[in-house]
Amino acid sequence: MIRPCEASDLHAIYAIINDAAQAYKGVIPEDRWHDPYMSLEELEREIAQGVGFWGCEEGGELIGVIGLQHVQDVSLIRHAYVRTGRQRQGVSTRLLAHLRTLTAHPMLVGTWADAVWAIRFYQKHGFRLVCPEEKDRLLRKYWSIPERQVETSVVLADERWFGDEIVDTLVKRGEELLARPFETIQFTANAEADALLNDLDHYPHAYVIACLMDRQIKAERAWLIPYLIQERVGSFAFAVLRDLSLDRVHSLMREPEPLHWLLNAMAKTLFLAIQRIGDQYSGDASRIWRGTPSSATLVRRFLEFHGAGPKIATMAANILVRDFKIPVSDKYSIDISPDRHVRRVFVRLGLARKGASNEELTYVARELHPTYPGIFDLSLWEIGKSWCHSRSSECDQCYLQQYCPTAGTRTHGATGT
């Protein structure tokens, strides 16, 4: 039976701790060993400071104990011990499993670096070692222990702690991207094409059309299309585009070589986009985002274009807000745009399950950061594009390596999610 310990259990807890702690003798640094390992006064002080003990009782006798201490935003596992004669019988596993039901906070446990059996036990139950630098920070923040003990200890954390650290790091990166001043955005490898796309004052329709072309081809190719159309027409002035017939648009998209493999669909999308900008926005596409609209209004206006689904609409809104620094009244409706890179990294980071639909990924992002779900988008895309590849990964280059549950598990030539 697992039950909370009472004041009358104090001497039994004391006996269990000092009996089981004999395993440390001759293993941990000599200057850290005491006999008894924990005095009764120290145990009473720990309880007074908020360590609550739970015990495993059999036949009216406590045979194992485990402590739980809530400190700030985490829960610490403290003083988990089982009587020597009752070890390797699943008692520690039962105690830990019960403890995990008592808190929704991330869980941390500290133990001696030389206590390899304890480390293996927690690793078996899903805990992972944090890096040395993080270990030192955590021990100083959440524990009250001597500096020598900090030097000779390790910290293991559960999946919730690692998940929270991943989310916090991604949000911080997203906030950095949002706060940095405007710089010319490199959509393609062509400086002239990028100049056209960045000129929202004179050619805002180029940006809108490029977003609509970004379907089922590499982004760099899609974003080149406005520039290539300009070369074929001789101008990208809206008045010139407005005079183009559907047949002429189709011809421009087709010759001398096709600009998109979905030729008919994309020609129609481009033509109808020009018509909508002319009819709805008087030929000025910047009216889509002018006047500090709400994020819902901005996304909805992009959704009204033929061929624009939620992925394209949220991508278009996100780039405007994050990169072009277009002001909006809120960011609640700017979601992530799950492409293959975003999906792969989301799953490998443990933030979403393998096989999750785009809708599920969208709601995961909303759950993690409701005020601006799309804050994850570029960070995840950059990680997937730069390091977290489909068949191999350069984990040592990624700033999430120390938190990622799959870091170092993929090698060149291995298939991946």
MARLUM-526554 format. One line per 10 residues: their letters; for each residue y, x, z negated of C-alpha. Coordinates in nm, 2 decimals. Layout:
N
a	Y X Z  ...
end
This chain:
417
mirpceasdl	0.00 0.00 0.00  0.35 0.13 0.09  0.61 0.02 -0.17  0.95 0.13 -0.29  0.94 0.37 -0.58  1.08 0.27 -0.92  1.24 0.46 -1.21  0.90 0.46 -1.38  0.76 0.66 -1.08  0.99 0.96 -1.14
haiyaiinda	0.73 1.18 -1.30  0.46 1.09 -1.04  0.71 1.18 -0.75  0.79 1.50 -0.93  0.42 1.59 -0.96  0.34 1.50 -0.59  0.63 1.71 -0.46  0.54 2.02 -0.66  0.17 1.99 -0.59  0.21 1.96 -0.21
aqaykgvipe	0.49 2.22 -0.20  0.24 2.49 -0.30  0.18 2.52 0.07  0.52 2.69 0.11  0.43 2.97 -0.13  0.40 3.30 0.06  0.51 3.12 0.38  0.88 3.05 0.34  1.12 3.33 0.26  1.05 3.47 -0.09
drwhdpymsl	1.40 3.42 -0.21  1.37 3.04 -0.13  1.05 2.99 -0.33  1.08 2.85 -0.69  0.81 2.75 -0.94  0.83 2.46 -0.98  0.95 2.41 -0.63  1.17 2.12 -0.74  1.28 2.08 -1.09  1.30 1.73 -1.26
eelereiaqg	1.67 1.77 -1.29  1.71 1.84 -0.92  1.49 1.54 -0.83  1.71 1.31 -1.05  2.02 1.45 -0.89  1.88 1.38 -0.54  1.80 1.02 -0.64  2.15 0.98 -0.79  2.30 1.10 -0.46  2.13 0.83 -0.26
vgfwgceegg	1.78 0.94 -0.18  1.55 0.64 -0.20  1.18 0.70 -0.23  0.89 0.51 -0.09  0.53 0.57 -0.20  0.18 0.52 -0.08  -0.03 0.37 -0.36  -0.40 0.35 -0.37  -0.60 0.23 -0.67  -0.29 0.21 -0.88
eligviglqh	-0.20 0.57 -0.81  0.08 0.72 -0.60  -0.08 0.96 -0.35  0.22 1.03 -0.13  0.60 0.99 -0.12  0.88 1.00 0.14  1.26 0.98 0.09  1.53 0.81 0.29  1.90 0.89 0.26  2.17 0.72 0.46
vqdvslirha	2.45 0.97 0.53  2.75 0.87 0.75  2.60 0.76 1.08  2.24 0.89 1.04  1.94 0.85 0.82  1.78 1.16 0.67  1.41 1.19 0.60  1.39 1.37 0.26  1.10 1.51 0.06  0.79 1.38 0.24
yvrtgrqrqg	0.48 1.50 0.05  0.12 1.40 0.00  -0.11 1.51 -0.29  -0.32 1.80 -0.18  -0.65 1.62 -0.22  -0.53 1.33 -0.01  -0.39 1.51 0.29  -0.51 1.47 0.65  -0.60 1.11 0.58  -0.30 0.95 0.76
vstrllahlr	-0.09 0.90 0.45  0.21 1.08 0.59  0.18 0.89 0.92  0.19 0.56 0.74  0.48 0.66 0.52  0.68 0.78 0.82  0.60 0.47 1.02  0.72 0.25 0.74  1.04 0.45 0.69  1.13 0.41 1.06
tltahpmlvg	1.14 0.03 1.02  1.40 0.06 0.75  1.69 0.19 0.96  1.85 0.14 1.29  2.04 0.47 1.26  1.92 0.79 1.43  1.69 0.98 1.21  1.70 1.35 1.12  1.46 1.57 0.92  1.51 1.92 0.80
twadavwair	1.23 2.16 0.71  1.16 2.53 0.68  1.15 2.72 1.01  0.82 2.87 0.89  0.66 2.54 0.80  0.49 2.51 1.14  0.25 2.23 1.02  0.55 2.01 0.92  0.72 2.08 1.25  0.41 1.99 1.44
fyqkhgfrlv	0.37 1.67 1.24  0.71 1.54 1.33  0.68 1.65 1.69  0.36 1.45 1.71  0.55 1.15 1.61  0.83 1.18 1.87  1.08 1.40 1.70  1.22 1.71 1.88  1.38 2.03 1.75  1.75 2.05 1.81
cpeekdrllr	1.90 2.38 1.93  1.99 2.65 1.67  2.37 2.59 1.71  2.33 2.22 1.67  2.09 2.27 1.38  2.35 2.47 1.19  2.61 2.20 1.25  2.39 1.92 1.14  2.27 2.09 0.82  2.63 2.16 0.72
kywsiperqv	2.75 1.81 0.80  2.47 1.59 0.65  2.30 1.81 0.39  2.43 1.98 0.08  2.22 2.30 0.08  2.29 2.67 0.04  2.39 2.88 0.34  2.07 3.08 0.31  1.87 2.76 0.35  2.07 2.67 0.66
etsvvlader	1.97 3.01 0.81  1.60 2.96 0.73  1.56 2.59 0.83  1.52 2.38 1.14  1.62 2.02 1.22  1.42 1.77 1.42  1.57 1.44 1.55  1.42 1.12 1.68  1.48 0.97 2.02  1.77 0.76 1.90
wfgdeivdtl	1.97 1.07 1.80  1.91 1.24 2.12  1.99 0.92 2.31  2.32 0.89 2.12  2.41 1.25 2.19  2.34 1.20 2.56  2.56 0.89 2.58  2.84 1.05 2.38  2.83 1.36 2.61  2.84 1.15 2.92
vkrgeellar	3.12 0.93 2.79  3.32 1.24 2.70  3.27 1.38 3.05  3.37 1.04 3.20  3.69 1.04 2.99  3.77 1.39 3.10  3.74 1.28 3.46  3.95 0.97 3.40  4.23 1.17 3.22  4.26 1.46 3.46
pfetiqftan	4.56 1.44 3.70  4.51 1.33 4.06  4.37 1.59 4.30  4.28 1.55 4.66  3.93 1.40 4.67  3.67 1.58 4.88  3.48 1.30 5.03  3.35 1.51 5.33  3.34 1.87 5.44  3.62 1.79 5.69
aeadallndl	3.98 1.86 5.56  4.14 1.62 5.82  3.90 1.34 5.74  3.97 1.39 5.37  4.34 1.38 5.43  4.31 1.05 5.61  4.10 0.90 5.33  4.33 1.03 5.06  4.65 0.89 5.22  4.66 0.55 5.05
dhyphayvia	5.03 0.52 5.12  4.99 0.51 5.50  4.62 0.44 5.57  4.48 0.25 5.27  4.25 0.07 5.52  4.07 0.40 5.59  3.95 0.41 5.23  3.83 0.05 5.24  3.65 0.09 5.57  3.48 0.41 5.45
clmdrqikae	3.35 0.23 5.14  3.21 -0.04 5.36  3.04 0.22 5.58  2.86 0.38 5.29  2.53 0.20 5.34  2.19 0.36 5.39  2.32 0.69 5.52  2.44 1.01 5.34  2.78 0.95 5.18  2.93 1.24 5.37
rawlipyliq	2.85 1.09 5.70  2.97 0.74 5.60  3.30 0.87 5.48  3.36 1.06 5.81  3.35 0.73 6.01  3.72 0.64 5.98  3.82 0.99 6.10  3.58 0.98 6.39  3.70 0.63 6.49  4.06 0.77 6.48
ervgsfafav	3.95 1.05 6.72  3.80 0.81 6.96  4.09 0.57 6.95  4.37 0.82 6.92  4.52 0.66 6.62  4.42 0.49 6.29  4.73 0.29 6.25  4.64 -0.06 6.14  4.83 -0.23 6.43  4.61 -0.03 6.67
lrdlsldrvh	4.29 -0.13 6.49  4.40 -0.49 6.47  4.40 -0.52 6.85  4.04 -0.40 6.89  3.79 -0.66 6.99  3.44 -0.67 6.84  3.30 -0.53 7.17  3.54 -0.25 7.16  3.46 -0.17 6.80  3.09 -0.17 6.89
slmrepeplh	3.16 0.07 7.18  3.36 0.30 6.95  3.08 0.30 6.70  2.82 0.37 6.97  2.97 0.63 7.20  2.95 0.92 7.27  2.69 0.92 6.98  2.62 0.65 6.72  2.82 0.68 6.40  2.57 0.48 6.19
wllnamaktl	2.21 0.40 6.24  2.28 0.04 6.15  2.50 0.02 6.46  2.53 -0.36 6.51  2.57 -0.44 6.15  2.83 -0.17 6.08  3.03 -0.25 6.39  3.05 -0.61 6.27  3.14 -0.50 5.92  3.42 -0.28 6.05
flaiqrigdq	3.56 -0.55 6.28  3.55 -0.82 6.01  3.71 -0.58 5.76  4.00 -0.52 5.99  4.04 -0.90 6.04  4.03 -0.96 5.66  4.29 -0.70 5.59  4.51 -0.84 5.85  4.47 -1.20 5.75  4.44 -1.18 5.37
ysgdasriwr	4.66 -0.87 5.30  4.91 -0.88 5.59  4.77 -0.55 5.73  4.82 -0.36 5.40  4.50 -0.29 5.23  4.68 -0.14 4.92  4.75 -0.50 4.82  4.39 -0.52 4.72  4.47 -0.30 4.42  4.84 -0.34 4.38
gtpssatlvr	5.00 -0.50 4.07  4.76 -0.37 3.80  4.48 -0.63 3.86  4.20 -0.69 3.62  3.88 -0.50 3.70  3.71 -0.83 3.78  3.98 -0.92 4.03  3.96 -0.58 4.19  3.58 -0.59 4.23  3.59 -0.95 4.35
rflefhgagp	3.83 -0.86 4.62  3.60 -0.59 4.75  3.30 -0.83 4.73  3.49 -1.07 4.96  3.45 -0.82 5.25  3.15 -0.87 5.48  2.87 -0.63 5.39  3.00 -0.54 5.05  2.75 -0.60 4.77  2.80 -0.52 4.40
kiatmaanil	2.71 -0.15 4.45  2.98 -0.09 4.72  3.24 -0.31 4.54  3.20 -0.14 4.20  3.19 0.21 4.37  3.52 0.13 4.55  3.69 0.01 4.23  3.56 0.30 4.03  3.69 0.57 4.27  4.03 0.40 4.28
vrdfkipvsd	4.06 0.39 3.90  3.89 0.72 3.81  4.00 0.94 4.10  4.30 0.78 4.26  4.44 0.68 3.92  4.51 0.32 4.03  4.61 0.13 3.72  4.41 -0.18 3.62  4.44 -0.40 3.31  4.09 -0.34 3.20
kysidispdr	3.76 -0.17 3.31  3.50 -0.42 3.18  3.38 -0.52 3.53  3.36 -0.17 3.68  2.98 -0.11 3.67  2.78 0.19 3.78  2.66 0.21 4.14  2.30 0.31 4.11  2.21 0.53 4.40  1.90 0.76 4.40
hvrrvfvrlg	2.08 1.03 4.20  2.21 0.80 3.93  1.88 0.62 3.90  1.68 0.95 3.87  1.90 1.09 3.60  1.92 0.77 3.41  1.54 0.76 3.39  1.49 1.12 3.31  1.74 1.11 3.03  1.54 0.83 2.88
larkgasnee	1.82 0.58 2.91  1.63 0.35 3.13  1.26 0.29 3.21  1.09 0.41 3.52  1.09 0.14 3.79  1.40 -0.03 3.65  1.59 -0.25 3.90  1.95 -0.19 4.00  2.04 -0.49 3.79  1.86 -0.36 3.49
ltyvarelhp	2.04 -0.02 3.52  2.37 -0.20 3.55  2.30 -0.39 3.22  2.19 -0.07 3.05  2.53 0.09 3.13  2.70 -0.23 3.01  2.51 -0.22 2.68  2.58 0.15 2.63  2.96 0.13 2.71  3.08 -0.23 2.74
typgifdlsl	3.45 -0.15 2.79  3.38 0.06 3.10  3.02 0.07 3.22  3.11 0.27 3.52  3.22 0.57 3.31  2.87 0.71 3.36  2.87 0.69 3.74  3.01 1.02 3.86  2.87 1.22 3.57  2.51 1.10 3.65
weigkswchs	2.57 1.15 4.02  2.69 1.50 3.97  2.39 1.59 3.76  2.15 1.45 4.01  2.32 1.61 4.31  2.37 1.95 4.15  2.07 2.02 3.92  1.84 1.72 3.86  1.67 1.71 4.20  1.39 1.49 4.30
rssecdqcyl	1.12 1.77 4.33  1.27 2.04 4.12  1.54 2.08 3.86  1.77 2.35 3.74  1.77 2.24 3.38  1.92 2.56 3.25  2.24 2.48 3.44  2.28 2.12 3.31  2.51 2.05 3.01  2.26 1.79 2.88
qqycptagtr	1.97 2.03 2.87  1.95 2.05 2.49  1.93 1.67 2.46  1.73 1.57 2.77  1.37 1.46 2.68  1.23 1.59 3.02  1.43 1.92 3.04  1.20 2.20 3.15  0.91 1.97 3.25  0.97 1.99 3.62
thgatgt	0.91 2.28 3.85  0.97 2.35 4.21  0.73 2.14 4.43  0.65 1.89 4.16  0.73 1.53 4.24  0.98 1.35 4.02  1.13 1.02 3.95
end
